[in-house]
Every structure is written in structure tokens, then in C-alpha cells.
Amino acid sequence: MAVLNKIRQRSIFLIAIIAMALFAFVLSDLFRNSSAFGPQDTIATINGTDIKRDEFMGNVENLQRQMGPSATATQTMNRVWEQEVRRAVLETQFEDLGLTVEKDQMRNLLRNSFSSYPEFTNEVGMFDENRLNEFIANLKAISPERAPLGNFQINYAEWVNNENAIAVGAKEQAYFNMIKAGVGATLAEAEVEYNLESANVDVKFVNVPYTSIDDSAVKVSKSEISDYIKKHSKKYEVEASRDINFVQFVESASVEDETSAKNNVVALLDTRVEYNEVSKLNDTVVGFKATKDIEGFINANSDVKYNNSFLTKSSLPDVAQDSIFNLSVGQYYGPYKDNNMFKITKLVEERFMPDSVKSRHILIPFVGSRAADAETVQTEAQAKATADSLVAVIRGNRSKFVDLLDFSIDKVSNEKEGVLDWYAYNSMVPEFRDYTFENNKGDLGVVKTDFGFHVVEILDQKAKTRMVKVATLAQTIEPSENTIDDVFNKTSKFEIALQEKDMQDVAKENDAVVRPVNNIKELDENIPGLGSQRAIVRWAFEDGTKVGDYKRFSIPGIGYAVVQVTAVNKKGLMTPEAASATVIPEIRKEKKARMIREKISGSTVDAVAKSQNVAVSTASAVNRKNPTLAGAGLEPKVVGVAFGLKEGQTSKLIDGNKGVFMVQVTKKTAAPKLDSYQAIANRLNGSKLTAAQIKAYEALKAAAEIEDNRAMFY
């Protein structure tokens, strides 16, 4: 009690201490994360223009809805980012040039974009600007509610954004048209291009390949790698990146879990008696063997729903194909393991059915059917009556079928007299399929599908084969709670062990595999082996994360991954270790070239070949457009030297791509003069115009000042 009284007496003092501690904690977090004082509502600044977070995120959400679940949030964000960068970069150019879209031009652009929309056309199908104005005014009046436009809904804000996008598109077109107007190919350029393609030389050459010296004989030091990187700095400039190792812990079903799934399937075979806690009585539960309601039983008890279709033998599971197909009606096979499930399959029905069918039809839609269009007015009952009356007419005279195709909405088959040429069993909707496969050649009837009512005549059927209808009782093999707990505990023990030991050592003790992933960028999403794991990338780039730090991550659908940062690579030149894979072969090649030169004697192709015990090769009609030597591959430097020689002249030693060369020109053939080079100039002009727009934007983007803060928000 005395202690409690002292605490009460000092309550104000304690509250002050706690408040100061909390304030210090907040301040330390702010200073640790310097971005807290930065532009918290700015995604990026491009050429001085801020891209605001709320607007950017709204665009990402809208695009995500359009792209659907197939696109990840990062993929969608990157697409919006590219759009925003393009807009900001080009807008700077538009402002400098004074490019604008005036009101009259905007109206013409809207006319071109929406002239086919029925909302903006009059009684004779012509674009009506008054209707466009009324539509926009109505959107503004009901904002933020949406109104229908074509096949989608739109509100006023979205309409304004759409107008802005159309205006930007018009300015882009005008801008790039001006660039293209200054692009072209001269006749002089055309003549050069022609000579590159048509002038050629015949040569004989000797090649002492770099592979003649073993790699182990050429040592490359770390300092040499560093010097090479500095000398070729542009080639080895990199963004900031991280290297990680991870160990995966998978929640996979154990042997006991498999046995449990198998037993659960088997338990459903026989009829059993169970005590009902609600009624306090024993209930008889009918099993798979005895049930009369096959479809209801399967749909209530199986992880695979009932399929009311006939199947060919090849459509049955590979692991049990013969066993199931050879069953008699009422017999069952299983349990068997297939596709991570234990299954029992019962043969429900068998029938000899055609391999394929040829038929013709008249499709009559009704309001609400999938084939209905704006001109469809018949109700379902009226469409059925129409179909029945057509059948009556056709039964009296089959030749009338073609005359009645005007009733059909299927314009594609109408062009073939209503014929649907040979199709397999699963090519049609179930109702149409069942009628044409389960009836006989010559049969005529009415079939209702989601598309409407079909007047169907079976024209022909190919050879009939045995097909079966089966019911499959299946249970997925899943890890139990005990298995999931074991994986969690194993992951936790591994994580704890990392406090004192190296990840490789802990993995070895636990019979686990350490997987490295290098060169992860700040806005990357996918981790090879783990899939989309943006959380791991964000953690690896946090200010407080350093080399050696590790963390456990939950991987949905898999289990866990313990991840450790192994390298923090800053923006700038690659480290010698990171660049060694590409740099060492280049340095070796330079050293081997010097070593080969030192041991070569002779000043002719034949003399060099003899001294190095290699063969003399020849190449004919070599040109500079495709500088390839037969047997040696692409060697632009060697071919370039050859074109600088006179006929009969021999070069000095040349360091090529594959080895050290000496070449002698045996024949030079100049390109025949043309009367006109205009056709070549036109071809060059076309290719330049095609590339101009892309290259112009790439140049503007490369020159833009871009401050990218996306990693703070995604």
C-alpha cells in the first residue's frame, strides 16, 4: 500500500515522464525517416511539376478496376507512372512551343471520337452537337452520379478527364508531326546505304582464336576489374539494389494428412448411422454406393462438383483412365490419388455417341437472352412460339429451312445456309450439344439455350464411340492444423538460431536450402521462387535495414520465408564483385590478344597460319551491312579493316571478337552506280519516320529532371 501511495503522490510527475518518452520516440522516428519532413503528398516531381499522391492513387485504382485481378498493384502503378511521366515530359514541350487545343478544335476531336455513339446521333444517324452538349450538361448536373454511355457508365469528372486525354493526344500528334517534318533521308545518305549493302570484298584470313589459350593461364586481379569498370563507367552504372538470401518453409501436407484425406473419402462410400445433436435421434446417412441423388451427393460432399457431361476415355484422369473406362454402370473405382486429391469415381451412365456432328440452325433471340440486340422485341414465350411454328413448316418441307433463315440472328451461320460444320462434343453450349449428340441424323427440333431458341436439324454424324458419364467424389489433400503448427515452429526455431549462427550453417543443420536473389531494385515486386512479394522488397530498402538483418515473412498459399539481406548496393558504379561475371571475360580477351600477338611471327596470312598451326580460311562477297566472315562469325572490326585495304594488300594483326586476325583482300567489287537513289532514300525515310517518335520521346525522358518518390507509397 505504501508503494501505491507513493505512485499516487507522484502521478503528475510520472505522466510527464511518459509524455516526454513518447514525444522522444516520435521525434526519433521522424529523424530516422527523413522523408517524414519531405513531400508526403507528392509521388514525384517531373521537370518542376508535382504529381500529387491522391490523384495518382486514384488513377491507379481506376486502372486496376479496368485491368482486373490479373494485374498486380505494382504492375498497375507502373503503367500509370509511365503515363504520368509521358504527360509531364511532353507538357513541358507543349508549353515551350505554345501548343494548345482551342474550343472549335476540341469540338471536332469530340465529334471524331464519339460520332458512332447513338447518344450523340440524330434520327438520320448524323452526329448532333446539341445532343453532345445536353449529355455533358446532364453529367454536370447529376455529378458525381454516373450516366450510361455506350457499354459503360461515366460521371462528369471522368468525362473531363477523358476530354483532357483527347486534347493531350491531339497535342502529341501535332508535336510529333512537327518532329517528323524535319526528319528525312538525303540522296547522299541513300548512296552510302547502297554502297554498304552492295560493295563487297573477297578475302582470305587467318584467325588465332582466344580459346587457344586456357582461361586458367590468364589471371585477372580485383584492381584490374576496378580499372576496367572506371574506364567503361557508362556501361557499368547501376541503380541502388539489394541482394538477399532466403529459406522457404512450405506448408505441405504430411503423410498423415494424406492418409486422413484418403480415409475421409472412403468413409463416404457406405451408408452410416450418426447421432443428431439437434433432434437427439440417430440419422441414417446414405453413402456414395447407395445414393440415388448422385448430383446432390457429389455437390454436397466433394471438392469437385458434378459434371453432367459424357466423356471420352482420353478425358478421364490419366492415372485411372483404363480402370474407370472399363467399369460397368454402377461400379466405382478408388480411392486413387490425382491432382493433389484422393478420389473415388463411379460410372453413372454409358452411351455410344458420335465423334463429331454437323448441323444447321435458326437462332431466335428473346429479350434478355445473350443473342438479343437492340432490335429484339419478342418475349421468351413469343420466341418459343415462333420457333415451334418454323419447325412445323420445315417438317412439311425440309427445303424451306434456308428460306426461313431471315428469322435467324446468327449472321455468320446464315452465310453458310445456317450450317454449323463438324464440331466436337464440348464445342457447343450443353443444351445444343446434348440435342445434336444424343439424337440421330435427320432429327429436327427446338432447343432453348442462353442465346435463345434454336431450330436445329442434325445433318450428319461421324462414327459413334462409347462415352461415359461419371461422378467423382474427391477431397483435397491439405496440411492439417498440426502440420501448419509444425511448420510455424520450425520457422521460428530457424529464425532464433540466426541470432548466433550464419544462415548457411543453420540451413545445413535443418536440411534446408538457401536461395540467393541478387540485384533487387527498389520498385521491384517479384522475388524469384516466391512470386509477388512487395513487402520483402520494401523491408530490404528501409533505412534501418542493414547487411545481415533478417526477417520472417508469411507467404500466402506457401508458408513462410526467412529473408536475410546480404548486400546493400548503392547507386553508381557496380562493385568489382558484381561486375566480375561480365568484366573478367573482356579483360581476359585483351590479355589473350597481347599474348597471341607476342608469339605470332610472319607478315603474311600463310606465314601466320603456319607459325600458329591453324588453317587459312576464305570468305566471299563480304559487305559492311552484314560484316560476317564464314566460319568466324560477326567480325565488324576485321571487315572494316578489309574494306580499307587495296586489292592484294594484307592487313596487320587485328583484335577481333573471337580471336586475333590477319586478312588479305583477294578481290574488291565496287557497287554498280545507279541512275537514281530515290527508292532507297524513300525506304530510309520511312524507317526514320517510324523511329523518330519513339526516339524523340526517349531522349526527352532521359533529359528530364525526375524525382521519384514512389517507393515511399508502394
Phi, psi and omega in degrees: 000322180300321179295316179299319179298320179295322179296317180298319181296330184253023185299318181296319179298317180295318179299319179296318179298314180297318180298318179295321179296317179296319180297319178296322179297316179296316180298316181298323179292323180295316181289327178293321178255086186301338181293347179297335178266000184271193184283085185293344180248016182241118178288321182196162172234121184237115183051040178084355180261124180278137171257112186284146184299311185299315181294317181297313181294326176296319177295322178296316180297318179297316180293325179298321178295321180291319185280336177079185186291348182290338180257136178281166180298322180291320177299316179295316179300319180294324178294317178296321179301312180299322178296317182291320178297315180299315181299313184292318181296315182285329180299325176300318179293319180299318181293317181297325182269352182072028180283125178222166173244113182279169187302313182296320179295322180296321179296320178294322178295319178294322178300314181294326183282328189237015184296336182270354182282128182298335179297337186244017179245151180270192186297334181260011176084011180266149178298132183240109183296330178297321178293324176297314180298318179297319180297314181295317180298320179294318178301318181294323183290324184265000182308139008267016179293158181259157174229151181289140174216110184065235181259013181220177179249147182214146174247179188296318180299319179292324177296316179299316178299322180294318177299317179299319180296321178295319179295317179298319178300320179293319179293320177301315182298317179296318181297310183288334174295323178293321178296315181296331181294336179263007182252136178186173179242132179275166177295328178295317177297321179297321179294320177299314179300318180297317180294322177300323182278325194256327177290140182213165178227151168256135184224157162241146187211162174235140181231118173261103190290151177298332181291351177290346175247126182293141181302325183295342180275355183240108181270140179235122182271164179296323180293325177294322177296316180298316180297319180296318180298316180295322181293328180244049190301321182298325182289334187245021173282134184225159173281167174298141181210171178228146171249140180225160164242148174217151173241130185260137176240109189264132176276075180258150183296140177274175176300321179296322179294321178296316179298320180297315179298319179297315180295324179296322178292314181299323182296339181273355182292310189263151175292139183221164178250128180233145178279129181265115183294334182281308183275348183061030179231162175278130178253143174266118181256114183289134182271178183299323181298318191260348187297142175266336180263078184301310183298314180297320181295313181296314182294334180274335190239352187246150175279352174244118184289159184292135178248110186272041181242154173278145184236146170279167180301319183293343180275351180281160180303134183304321186290342183224022187303306182295316184298319181286316185294333182273001178290157169266160180303131181097340179278160179226160178229136177135179007284147175223155183263129181205127174054049179059033177221154165258132187229152167231125184245132180246135178276116187267320185203151175228151181200146174270118186229156181294151177291323177204164187225148172239128182216176172222155184210160170240120184258121181246109182279165171224162183302122181103346178281162184292335181270358183293145174231191185296338183267357181285124182234343184288141172283174179299316181295319180294320178296321179296318179296320177298314180299317181296320181291324177294320178299319180298318179296314184292325179298327179287331182201102185299334181293344180288345185307310183295324180295337184263007182295344177299338178283344187273139178270350181279089185292332181293308180289335178300327180291345179246031181061033177080003187281134170253107188292176190317125179225150181277174189303315185265019182274343184243165175297151190308315184295317179293316178302311183300319182294314187283336180266332185263354175252189189247162176304132180096344180294147182226133181193181179251131180233130177262131173229182177297339183276338182144205178258130180253129166270113190243134171237127178277112184276321183196159178219139177271172189320133181275140178228162180287130174231154186232152173246127185235158173239127184242121175267120187224146173227130180290138176277111184235151176293137179282173177299322179297318179296316179298318178296320180297319179295319178299314181294321179296320178295317181296317179296320178298316181297318180295320181297335181291346178295333185239344186231162176288147183301321180298319180292317180295320179297319180297319179295330183258011180054042180249163182251127175268125182246122179272145172225120184249160172063044176279127180271162188298329181253015175292161181235317187270136172250116180307126181098340181239345179082211184286108184221067181299327182298322180293317181296316180300315180298318182298334182259001178297149183302325184276353183275125182233172180301132181099341178293147180221159180201148177267136178235140175276129181249102183306133178081354180238303183149249183222160171222131172262120189246137178231134176281126182252342178202140173246105184261118183279161177295139180139216180280145177298149175286157177305324180294316182289327184269352189301325183299326180260332184281317184304314178300325180290318179294318178302318181298318178297316181292319179296322179300317179294319180296319180293318180300320183296329184262357180277133172236152181108149182242007176238162180301315182294320181293318179296317180299319181292318182292332182256003178057046176234163184274154172273133180246163177230156176215135184246150175051048178277132178238167184279343179289326178229079189284070183244135176255130181303126179086347182243337179093202184285117182221072184299323182294318180294315180294321178300317178297319181300320181290344177271356181265158172273162179300129182090349183277149181245140181279171167277184180291140183234129175277104182263192180288321187254349182177189177263127187246155161226136187228143176236130179277121179263338179200138175240130180239113179286154178288130178300140179293143177254151176293325181213141178253016186296320181299319178292320178299320179296319179296315178297321180298318179298316181292325178292319179296322179297320184276340188301313184297315181296312183292325179297315180293319180300321179293318178296319180294318180295328182274349184288150174268109186239118173255108189259114180251016186303325183297341177287338188244340184235000000 
